[in-house]
């Protein structure tokens, strides 16, 4: 039985946003969405989700900046953040993890079903 997890999905690509939202809802999760970094920060602080899935390449402010802001705020610092992005260079991965992401997934190598398994594992252990 799936738990009633609440995920915030911050993604600028409207197709991917819709697809992941549908997949996560099929998994039984409540999903909030934002299509840019600033709205993502507002949603995270307002809704305090169980986990945040974050793209690096965003309008308004990038995902690295969003993560840094989340970690500075005591209301959101303990929310696990997983990057799901097309940026896969070693320095990008290292930067994301150094800023506090719990996982760094590259879109080209991760199917939505795998993402659900990874997020479930993180949520169960957090």
C-alpha positions, -999 to 999 in steps of 0.1 A, spaced: 0 0 0 15 33 -11 18 60 15 2 94 9 34 112 1 33 148 -11 58 157 -38 67 191 -52 77 188 -88 97 218 -102 102 214 -139 102 239 -168 93 215 -196 55 214 -196 54 179 -213 77 164 -186 58 182 -159 25 167 -170 40 132 -175 57 130 -141 27 145 -124 5 118 -139 30 90 -130 33 102 -94 -5 105 -90 -8 70 -104 16 60 -76 -9 74 -51 10 106 -43 -3 141 -39 16 163 -64 22 201 -65 39 216 -94 59 247 -103 73 256 -137 100 280 -126 124 284 -97 108 313 -80 73 297 -79 90 265 -68 105 282 -38 71 298 -29 54 264 -32 80 246 -11 76 271 17 38 272 15 31 235 12 61 219 28 61 187 7 76 154 18 101 156 -11 110 179 -39 120 168 -74 139 197 -90 153 205 -125 185 226 -127 175 244 -159 146 267 -148 133 301 -157 135 329 -131 162 312 -110 181 279 -116 177 247 -96 211 251 -78 199 285 -65 165 270 -55 183 243 -36 206 267 -18 177 288 -7 157 258 5 187 247 26 191 281 41 155 283 53 147 264 85 112 257 73 125 238 42 160 227 51 151 191 60 129 184 29 148 159 7 156 173 -27 163 151 -58 176 166 -89 161 152 -121 178 171 -149 194 168 -183 227 184 -169 249 154 -164 284 168 -163 305 156 -134 308 191 -120 270 196 -121 264 164 -102 291 173 -76 277 208 -72 241 195 -67 252 170 -41 274 195 -24 245 219 -21 225 192 -3 206 172 -29 200 137 -17 201 123 -52 211 135 -87 193 118 -115 199 124 -152 168 123 -174 184 104 -202 192 75 -180 162 74 -156 127 62 -166 97 75 -146 91 41 -130 127 40 -118 123 75 -104 93 64 -84 113 35 -69 141 59 -60 118 85 -45 99 58 -25 133 45 -11 143 80 0 109 87 15 108 55 34 143 61 49 139 98 56 
